[in-house]
Amino acid sequence: MAASHSACAGTVSRFTRRTGLKRIALAAAFAAVGAGAAAHAQSYPDRTITLVVPFGPGGPTDSSARIIARVLGAKLGQTVVVDNKAGGGGTVGPMTVVRAAPDGYTLLWGGTSSLAMGPGLYPKLGYDPVKSFAPIAQVVRAPHLFVGRPDLPARNLTELVALAKAQPGKLTFGSAGAGSSTHLAGESFKATFGVDLLHIGYKSGAQAVADVLGKQIDLVFDAVPALAPSVQAGTLRAFGVTGVARSPLLPNVPTISEQLGQPFDAYSWFGLLAPAGTPTPIVSKIAATLESALKDPEVRGQLQSAGFEVLGSSPEAFADTIGKEAAKWTSLIKKLGLTSE
């Protein structure tokens, strides 16, 4: 019995030693990986960085991305090139980033259309808004402005809602296309306040605005900076801002919420993301650089002049925002039976 016990003890001892050696080896391997990632982060970046923008040149998405690209490039000591990859309502560009090496040299300027609305509109989307990316920071957001023809028989939003309810489906509203943030802002407005407006989709917001100015359609949701000059000139009537606060560009235009006495908000927001699997030290370095950049009064001024509220957030907070926004808009899309067609 003693011999058996001794043999068993020897086996356990050898097993324990082997297990211990394996654990030491595994710990050493993890330490080596961590050290390698840290060393990579210290030398990062050593070449040009590409910032993928999922919409074409011009417009608020592109302009905000170029401001961030310039300041990031200056602070990181490398050129940050903007690569416009439009298509699919903002869902084509992100696939370029998903397929890229997770090394910090291909980043995404992702926003509401790409990350919050696309997943609900495109069931076969090739990426997950949270799992496919390493969020770095939510950078800016901007409300939409709801405007219409000045000859409409409604002088304010309360009268417009009454007019729409008296004539269901007669008033038309334009947007930058089916599934765009301006389209879904309108659908959210309809659902929240129980009005029936006929949606007319265009290839761009500029075309929709042109048709309101030309009195081909009645109403449109679009970016505040794009519409402010026409409102100030009296060629468009402002009915309300879709944010929780008034826009500094049009301080006399009340929000939709304050006029109708019910919570309502719809924003276009943008932020910086890397491919999933990008080493944490690199994500942290970009996030810290961006945080520093957003404290610069000149950078903040440029973004605010373009109609944006400057945010800044941690990677964790941005991931949480993406998840909540995707759930919010996907729920509305399913409720309304909207598709990408």
ZAMARGU-4260 file (C-alpha; in steps of 0.2 Angstrom, whole numbers, plus 5000, padded with zeros to 4 digits):
<rodrens>
0) 5000/5000/5000 | 5014/5012/5005 | 5023/5008/4988 | 5007/5011/4979 | 5005/5028/4988
5) 5023/5032/4984 | 5020/5029/4965 | 5004/5039/4965 | 5013/5053/4974 | 5027/5052/4961
10) 5014/5053/4947 | 5005/5068/4954 | 5022/5076/4957 | 5027/5074/4939 | 5010/5079/4933
15) 5011/5095/4944 | 5028/5099/4937 | 5022/5097/4919 | 5007/5107/4922 | 5018/5120/4931
20) 5030/5121/4916 | 5016/5122/4904 | 5008/5137/4914 | 5025/5145/4914 | 5028/5143/4896
25) 5010/5149/4892 | 5013/5164/4903 | 5030/5168/4895 | 5021/5167/4878 | 5008/5179/4883
30) 5021/5191/4890 | 5030/5190/4874 | 5015/5194/4864 | 5011/5208/4876 | 5029/5215/4874
35) 5028/5213/4855 | 5012/5223/4855 | 5019/5236/4866 | 5034/5238/4856 | 5024/5239/4840
40) 5013/5253/4848 | 5029/5263/4852 | 5035/5262/4834 | 5017/5265/4828 | 5014/5273/4816
45) 5029/5272/4804 | 5020/5274/4788 | 5004/5281/4780 | 4987/5278/4788 | 4971/5276/4778
50) 4955/5283/4785 | 4940/5275/4775 | 4925/5286/4773 | 4909/5276/4768 | 4902/5291/4758
55) 4908/5301/4743 | 4918/5317/4744 | 4909/5333/4750 | 4895/5333/4763 | 4896/5332/4782
60) 4903/5315/4784 | 4918/5318/4772 | 4921/5336/4779 | 4922/5330/4797 | 4933/5315/4792
65) 4945/5327/4784 | 4947/5338/4799 | 4951/5323/4810 | 4963/5316/4797 | 4973/5332/4796
70) 4975/5334/4815 | 4978/5315/4818 | 4991/5315/4805 | 5000/5331/4812 | 5000/5323/4830
75) 5005/5306/4825 | 5019/5312/4813 | 5012/5302/4798 | 5000/5306/4784 | 4982/5301/4786
80) 4974/5298/4769 | 4955/5299/4767 | 4949/5285/4756 | 4930/5288/4750 | 4922/5271/4747
85) 4903/5275/4744 | 4889/5263/4741 | 4876/5253/4750 | 4870/5267/4761 | 4887/5268/4769
90) 4889/5249/4771 | 4902/5246/4757 | 4916/5256/4765 | 4916/5246/4782 | 4920/5230/4773
95) 4936/5237/4767 | 4941/5239/4785 | 4934/5223/4791 | 4946/5214/4778 | 4961/5225/4782
100) 4975/5219/4793 | 4972/5224/4811 | 4988/5234/4813 | 4981/5252/4815 | 4985/5257/4797
105) 4967/5256/4790 | 4954/5265/4801 | 4935/5268/4798 | 4926/5284/4800 | 4910/5275/4805
110) 4893/5283/4809 | 4874/5281/4811 | 4871/5274/4793 | 4885/5262/4793 | 4884/5255/4811
115) 4867/5258/4818 | 4855/5258/4803 | 4864/5247/4790 | 4862/5231/4801 | 4843/5232/4801
120) 4842/5237/4783 | 4854/5224/4776 | 4851/5207/4783 | 4866/5199/4774 | 4878/5213/4780
125) 4895/5206/4780 | 4900/5214/4797 | 4894/5216/4814 | 4893/5234/4820 | 4901/5229/4837
130) 4911/5213/4835 | 4919/5217/4818 | 4928/5233/4824 | 4938/5239/4838 | 4930/5256/4843
135) 4942/5270/4847 | 4931/5285/4850 | 4914/5293/4846 | 4920/5310/4839 | 4905/5321/4834
140) 4886/5321/4832 | 4874/5333/4823 | 4855/5334/4823 | 4845/5336/4807 | 4835/5351/4802
145) 4817/5348/4797 | 4812/5361/4784 | 4798/5364/4771 | 4792/5375/4757 | 4788/5393/4764
150) 4772/5393/4755 | 4765/5378/4765 | 4749/5383/4774 | 4758/5379/4791 | 4769/5392/4800
155) 4775/5381/4813 | 4777/5363/4818 | 4761/5361/4827 | 4752/5368/4812 | 4762/5356/4801
160) 4757/5341/4811 | 4739/5346/4811 | 4740/5349/4792 | 4748/5331/4789 | 4734/5323/4800
165) 4721/5331/4791 | 4728/5326/4774 | 4736/5308/4777 | 4749/5304/4764 | 4748/5320/4754
170) 4763/5329/4761 | 4779/5323/4754 | 4797/5323/4762 | 4813/5320/4754 | 4829/5312/4760
175) 4846/5306/4754 | 4839/5289/4750 | 4830/5274/4757 | 4839/5269/4773 | 4849/5285/4775
180) 4849/5294/4792 | 4838/5308/4785 | 4825/5295/4779 | 4825/5286/4796 | 4824/5303/4805
185) 4808/5306/4795 | 4801/5289/4798 | 4805/5291/4817 | 4796/5307/4817 | 4781/5299/4808
190) 4780/5285/4821 | 4783/5296/4836 | 4769/5309/4832 | 4757/5298/4822 | 4758/5308/4805
195) 4758/5300/4788 | 4770/5308/4776 | 4775/5301/4759 | 4794/5298/4758 | 4803/5302/4742
200) 4821/5295/4741 | 4835/5304/4731 | 4853/5299/4727 | 4859/5313/4738 | 4852/5325/4751
205) 4857/5340/4740 | 4845/5333/4726 | 4831/5332/4739 | 4834/5350/4745 | 4834/5356/4727
210) 4817/5349/4725 | 4810/5357/4740 | 4817/5374/4734 | 4809/5370/4717 | 4793/5365/4726
215) 4793/5348/4718 | 4791/5341/4736 | 4785/5348/4752 | 4798/5344/4766 | 4815/5337/4769
220) 4827/5332/4784 | 4845/5336/4781 | 4860/5343/4790 | 4859/5360/4798 | 4874/5368/4789
225) 4867/5363/4772 | 4850/5371/4776 | 4854/5386/4787 | 4858/5398/4772 | 4841/5394/4764
230) 4832/5396/4781 | 4841/5413/4784 | 4837/5419/4766 | 4818/5414/4768 | 4818/5402/4754
235) 4815/5387/4766 | 4804/5387/4782 | 4812/5379/4797 | 4800/5368/4807 | 4812/5361/4820
240) 4829/5353/4825 | 4830/5334/4829 | 4842/5336/4843 | 4840/5338/4862 | 4846/5356/4861
245) 4845/5370/4848 | 4858/5371/4835 | 4871/5386/4838 | 4870/5389/4819 | 4851/5393/4821
250) 4848/5397/4839 | 4830/5404/4835 | 4824/5387/4828 | 4817/5377/4842 | 4819/5358/4844
255) 4805/5346/4839 | 4804/5340/4857 | 4801/5358/4864 | 4787/5362/4852 | 4777/5345/4853
260) 4781/5341/4871 | 4787/5324/4868 | 4805/5317/4868 | 4812/5315/4851 | 4830/5315/4844
265) 4839/5309/4829 | 4857/5312/4826 | 4870/5308/4813 | 4886/5304/4823 | 4903/5298/4818
270) 4918/5290/4826 | 4934/5282/4823 | 4936/5263/4823 | 4949/5250/4819 | 4947/5232/4813
275) 4943/5219/4827 | 4959/5212/4834 | 4969/5228/4833 | 4982/5227/4848 | 4975/5237/4863
280) 4991/5247/4864 | 4988/5254/4847 | 4970/5258/4850 | 4974/5266/4866 | 4988/5277/4857
285) 4976/5283/4844 | 4962/5286/4857 | 4974/5296/4867 | 4980/5306/4852 | 4962/5310/4847
290) 4957/5315/4864 | 4972/5328/4864 | 4967/5334/4847 | 4949/5337/4852 | 4954/5348/4866
295) 4962/5360/4854 | 4951/5375/4852 | 4955/5377/4834 | 4950/5359/4830 | 4934/5361/4840
300) 4930/5377/4831 | 4932/5369/4814 | 4920/5355/4819 | 4907/5366/4827 | 4908/5378/4812
305) 4903/5363/4801 | 4888/5360/4813 | 4894/5347/4824 | 4894/5344/4843 | 4911/5339/4848
310) 4910/5323/4859 | 4925/5312/4862 | 4923/5296/4872 | 4932/5281/4878 | 4933/5265/4867
315) 4921/5256/4879 | 4909/5270/4879 | 4909/5271/4860 | 4906/5252/4859 | 4891/5254/4871
320) 4884/5269/4860 | 4885/5258/4845 | 4876/5244/4853 | 4862/5255/4859 | 4860/5264/4843
325) 4860/5249/4832 | 4846/5241/4843 | 4836/5257/4843 | 4836/5259/4824 | 4835/5241/4820
330) 4819/5240/4830 | 4811/5254/4821 | 4816/5247/4804 | 4808/5230/4808 | 4793/5239/4815
335) 4790/5248/4799 | 4795/5234/4788 | 4809/5244/4779 | 4821/5235/4767 | 4837/5241/4758
340) 4827/5239/4741
</rodrens>
